[in-house]
């Protein structure tokens, strides 16, 4: 059995070292979330622009067809990006929780290694899941451009 040390015996550098991995994970997830949030905002704005274009202008059938195809793809991209943001924000929450468990263990006699490790592990899984959805969005965004070009060329 491991001998517990008093909080006064633990150097602050040990606490900082133990909390470093969750802190780095929080920073990485935050940067990714910022990028994904920007993409998400652009997708939502583009859907609104298409909606305004259909409601406010007289446009030909080919343009309506193009807008409908693109809107369908944008809605799917919006779901991917929403999911990505959910998992990236969950990563921040879980990594923060892991840091609190590490700090709590350092300041008390309560063993919190299991919840700290569990929350950090789930945070990593959440980060990878968020990145997966972001990658799906990137792949789909390229497909949307290809479809738009095909529709526009076929009408010319």
C-alpha positions as CSV (number, residue, x, y, z in Angstrom):
1,X,0.0,0.0,0.0
2,X,1.3,3.4,-0.9
3,X,2.1,5.8,1.9
4,X,0.1,9.0,1.7
5,X,2.0,12.3,2.0
6,X,0.8,15.3,3.7
7,X,-0.2,18.2,1.4
8,X,2.6,20.3,2.9
9,X,5.1,17.6,1.8
10,X,4.0,17.7,-1.8
11,X,6.0,20.2,-3.9
12,X,3.9,22.5,-6.1
13,X,5.9,21.4,-9.0
14,X,4.7,17.8,-8.6
15,X,1.1,19.0,-8.6
16,X,1.7,21.1,-11.7
17,X,3.5,18.2,-13.4
18,X,0.6,15.8,-12.7
19,X,-1.9,18.3,-14.0
20,X,0.1,19.2,-17.2
21,X,-1.4,16.5,-19.5
22,X,-5.0,17.6,-18.9
23,X,-4.0,21.3,-19.2
24,X,-2.3,20.5,-22.6
25,X,-5.4,18.6,-23.7
26,X,-7.6,21.5,-22.8
27,X,-5.5,23.9,-24.8
28,X,-5.5,21.6,-27.9
29,X,-9.2,21.0,-27.7
30,X,-9.8,24.7,-27.3
31,X,-7.8,25.5,-30.4
32,X,-9.6,22.8,-32.4
33,X,-13.0,24.0,-31.1
34,X,-12.2,27.6,-32.2
35,X,-11.4,26.4,-35.8
36,X,-14.5,24.1,-35.9
37,X,-16.7,26.9,-34.5
38,X,-15.6,29.2,-37.3
39,X,-16.4,26.5,-39.9
40,X,-19.8,25.9,-38.2
41,X,-20.7,29.6,-38.3
42,X,-19.9,29.8,-42.0
43,X,-22.0,26.7,-42.8
44,X,-25.0,28.2,-40.9
45,X,-24.5,31.6,-42.6
46,X,-24.4,29.9,-46.0
47,X,-27.7,28.0,-45.3
48,X,-29.3,31.3,-44.3
49,X,-28.0,33.0,-47.5
50,X,-29.4,30.3,-49.7
51,X,-32.8,30.5,-47.9
52,X,-32.9,34.3,-48.4
53,X,-31.9,33.8,-52.1
54,X,-34.8,31.4,-52.7
55,X,-37.3,33.6,-50.9
56,X,-36.3,37.0,-52.2
57,X,-35.1,36.5,-55.8
58,X,-36.5,35.2,-59.0
59,X,-34.1,32.4,-59.9
60,X,-34.1,29.7,-62.5
61,X,-34.7,26.1,-61.9
62,X,-31.1,25.1,-62.3
63,X,-30.1,27.5,-59.6
64,X,-32.8,26.2,-57.3
65,X,-31.6,22.7,-57.9
66,X,-28.1,23.7,-57.1
67,X,-29.2,25.5,-53.9
68,X,-31.2,22.4,-52.8
69,X,-28.3,20.1,-53.4
70,X,-25.9,22.4,-51.6
71,X,-28.3,23.0,-48.7
72,X,-28.6,19.3,-48.2
73,X,-24.9,18.9,-48.0
74,X,-24.5,22.0,-45.7
75,X,-27.1,20.6,-43.3
76,X,-25.1,17.3,-43.1
77,X,-21.9,19.3,-42.6
78,X,-23.6,21.3,-39.9
79,X,-24.5,18.1,-38.1
80,X,-20.9,16.9,-38.3
81,X,-19.6,20.2,-37.0
82,X,-22.1,20.4,-34.2
83,X,-21.1,16.9,-33.2
84,X,-17.4,17.9,-33.4
85,X,-18.0,20.9,-31.2
86,X,-20.0,18.8,-28.7
87,X,-17.1,16.3,-28.3
88,X,-14.4,19.0,-28.2
89,X,-16.2,20.9,-25.5
90,X,-16.8,17.7,-23.7
91,X,-13.0,17.1,-23.9
92,X,-12.4,20.5,-22.2
93,X,-15.0,19.6,-19.4
94,X,-13.6,16.1,-18.8
95,X,-9.9,17.3,-18.8
96,X,-10.8,20.0,-16.4
97,X,-12.5,17.5,-14.2
98,X,-9.4,15.3,-14.4
99,X,-7.3,18.3,-13.2
100,X,-9.6,18.9,-10.3
101,X,-9.3,15.2,-9.3
102,X,-5.5,15.5,-9.4
103,X,-5.6,18.6,-7.3
104,X,-8.1,17.1,-4.9
105,X,-5.9,14.0,-4.4
106,X,-2.8,16.2,-3.8
107,X,-4.7,18.3,-1.2
108,X,-6.6,15.5,0.6
109,X,-6.0,12.0,1.8
110,X,-8.7,10.8,-0.6
111,X,-7.5,8.5,-3.4
112,X,-8.8,10.0,-6.7
113,X,-6.4,8.3,-9.1
114,X,-9.2,6.2,-10.7
115,X,-11.6,9.1,-11.4
116,X,-8.7,11.2,-12.6
117,X,-7.6,8.5,-15.0
118,X,-11.1,7.7,-16.1
119,X,-12.1,11.3,-16.8
120,X,-8.8,11.9,-18.7
121,X,-9.3,8.7,-20.8
122,X,-12.8,9.7,-21.7
123,X,-11.5,13.2,-22.6
124,X,-9.0,11.6,-25.0
125,X,-11.7,9.5,-26.6
126,X,-13.9,12.6,-26.8
127,X,-11.1,14.6,-28.5
128,X,-10.6,11.9,-31.1
129,X,-14.3,11.7,-31.8
130,X,-14.5,15.4,-32.2
131,X,-11.6,15.3,-34.6
132,X,-13.2,12.5,-36.5
133,X,-16.4,14.6,-37.1
134,X,-14.2,17.5,-38.2
135,X,-12.5,15.3,-40.7
136,X,-15.8,14.1,-42.1
137,X,-16.8,17.8,-42.5
138,X,-13.6,18.6,-44.5
139,X,-14.2,15.6,-46.8
140,X,-17.8,16.5,-47.3
141,X,-17.1,20.2,-48.0
142,X,-14.9,19.2,-50.9
143,X,-17.6,17.0,-52.3
144,X,-20.1,19.9,-52.1
145,X,-17.8,22.1,-54.2
146,X,-17.5,19.3,-56.8
147,X,-21.3,18.9,-57.0
148,X,-21.8,22.7,-57.3
149,X,-19.3,22.9,-60.2
150,X,-21.0,19.9,-61.9
151,X,-24.4,21.5,-61.7
152,X,-23.2,24.9,-62.9
153,X,-21.3,23.4,-65.8
154,X,-24.3,21.3,-66.9
155,X,-26.4,24.4,-67.1
156,X,-23.9,26.3,-69.2
